């Protein structure tokens, strides 16, 4: 199977499964993706991370977390430090998902601190979520919103050789709606993101540190519309990742 270079497909299981269900799905992933070649990541709930990591050990599937805290130790009830994620076996972590921004009031100052902490571990790749809501889309403020979110999240970040950040563009209005953005509109947004990153850092090779992926109601029925887009480096998949066979179809289409 040939692979589209450097693309990645990430499964976000959110809080959709219990512990036993998460382990069962991980086992199904291990079977379906047994001989798969390509970058695929599963992000279960925090309570299932350790067992899912053990279940997927030796498989092609990498493990990621859905959240992280910016301090390594201290009186921070309920939080998970980056050092523990790496101890469990995580290689990726989602930061600033729109659902956390909406329901838990997570802001980009927090997101910025999390990115810096994760980069300092040198063992985790942050998957940083940005995206506009429906009102911002209707009022043609998307470009400004994306640029502002990126400036708050990334301003002042310093990179070491080989470090990487994944930017996940997720239009909030599309998440969980069953209706994905038009591929041409997604590609335009990705170009805005790429140009903003270049503007923030002003370095000619800065994009070597970044991937830009799309998330928002992607399924096997529509993934083919995104495969040929030059500015899309992969996908962040929600609902479709809860079925191993469906997720395999998405990943195969994007990474083949």
N, C-alpha and C positions, 0 to 999 in steps of 0.2 A: 504494500500500500504506500503510494507516494504521499508526502506530507507537504502542505503549504507551510513554508518556512516560518518559524517563530510564532505561529498562532497558538492560542490556548483556549480551552473551553472549560468553564468553571461551573460546577453545580452548587447552587445555594438551596439547601433543604429547609432553611428558615426554621420555624417552630412547628413544622407540619407533622413530625414523627416523634414517637416515644423512643425509649432506649432499645427495646427489642426490635421495633420496626426499623430503626436506624442500622442496627447490626445486620438485620435481614437484607436490607437494601444494599449495604456494603458487600455482603456475600454475593448478591446478584450482580453488582458491578464487577466484582472480581471474576465471575464466570463469563459475563458477556464481553468484557474488555480483556480477556486473558492474553491474547497475542496482539493487542492493539499497539500501534506505534504513533505517538503524538502526545502532546501535553494536555492531560485531563486532570482536573482537580475536583474533589468532593469536599464540601463544607457542611458538616453536620452541626447539630446543636452542641453547645459546650459540654453538656452532660454526657454526650456520646463520643466525644473526641477520642478518648483513650481507647475505647473498645473498637471503634471504627478504624483507628490507625492500626491496631493489632490485626484486625480482620483483613485490611488491605495491604499489609506488609508483604512485599514480594510481588505485588501486582503492578501494572503500569500506572495505577491511579495514585496521584499525590493527595495529601490531606491538607485542608485549610480550615481556619476558624472563622466564625462570623463576627468576632469582635475581639478587642484587646484593650488593656489599660496602659496609660503612659508612665506609670511608676512600676518599679520591679518588686518592691515590698512596702508594707505599711498598713495602716488602719483604713483599708478601702474595701469594706464589706461587699462581697458579691463579685468583685472584679477579678480578671485573669491577666497576669503579667505575660509579657512576650517570652520570658525565659521558660515559663511553664509550657507554653505552646510548643517551643522547640524541643523541650524535654519529652513531650507527648509524641512528637514526630511531625508536627505541622511544618509546612514549607511556605504556606500562603496564609494571609489573613485579610478578610474584608473589613474595610474601614469606612465609616460614615454612610452606611446604607440609608436610603431615603426613609425607610420605616423607622430607623433609630432617630433620624433627624425629626421626623414627624411626631412619633409617640413618646420618645424619651428626651426630646429637646436637646439632642446632641448638636453642637454648633461647630463651625469650622475652626475655632480656636482649639477645641478639644481634638478635632480631626488632625490638625497640624501637629499637635503634641504627640499624637499616636503615630503619625507617619515618621517623625523624627526618632521616636523610640524604636520602632520596628526596623528602620534602616540601621540603627546602631547595633542591633542584634547580629546583622550580617548573615542571618540564616533564614529570614522570613522575607517574602515579597509582599508588600502591601497592595491591596486591590482597592483603590480609592474611588468611591462612588460620587458622581455628580449628576445633575439633571434638573430640568425645569418642570414646573407644574402646569396645569392646563391654562390657568389665568395668565401666566407668564408667556406661554406659547401664543395665546390669542392676542395678546397686546404686543407681539413682536419683540419681546424682551429676552428671548432665549440666548442670543449671542452674549448680551451683557451679563446675564445670570451665570452662564457657563464660565465666562472670563473671570467674574468676581469670585465664584466658588474656587476656581483654580488658584487665583492669586492668594486667597486666604489660606488654602490648604498647603500650597507649595512655596510661598514666598519665604526666602531665607534658608531653604533646604540646600545642603551641600552633599554632593555625591562622591563616593569613592569608586574606584575602578571596578566595573562589573556589577554595581548595584542597579536594581531595576524597580520601577514603579509601574503598576498597571492602573490605568484610568478606565473605570467602567462608566460609560455614558448610559444612564438609565432615565429616559423621560418619565417623570413620576406618573403622568397621566396614562402611560401604557402598561405600567407594572400591574400584573394580575388581571388586566382587562380582557385578555384574550385577543387583543388587537395590537399588533406590533406597528411601529412607526414605518412609514414608507422607506424602503432602502435608500433611495436618493436623498431623503431628508436626513437619515442617519449618517450617511457619508458626508453630507455638508456639515453636520454638527461635529463630526470627527475632525474635519479640516479646521474648523474654528478652534477646537481643542488643541490640535497640533500647533497652529499658529500662536495661540496664547502661551503655550509652553515655551516656544521659541522666544516670544517677547519677554517672558518672565526671566529666563535665564541668560538669554543673549549669547549662547554658546553654539558654535556651528555643528557640534556633534551631539547636542543634548538629546535628540530623539533616540539615540542608541540606548538611553536609559529607560525609555518608555515603550509600553504597548498601550493601545487604545482599543477597548473592546465594547461591544454593545450588549445591553440587557433590556428586557421588557417584552414579555409574552412571545418568546421565540419557541417554535415547535418544529417538528420534522416536516410539517406541511409547508412552512414558509422559509425554512433555513436556506433553501437553494437560492432565494432572492438576495441573500446577504453574502453568499460564498464568493462571488466575483468582484466584490467591492474592494478596491485597492487600499483604502484607508482604514479598513476594519481588521484588527489583529486577533479577533476571537469573539467569544460570547460569554456572558454571565447568564446562566439559565436557572429559572425558578421552578415553576410547576412541572415543566417537561422533564426535569431531572429526577422526579420522584418515581419514575418508572424506568428501570434499567434499560429496557429495550428501546424505549422512546428516546432516552438520553443518548444511547449508542448511535441511533440514526442521526441525531443532531451533530454529535461529535464527529462521526464518520464523514458527514457532508461538509463540515467546516474544515476538517483537518486532512482530508484525503488529498 
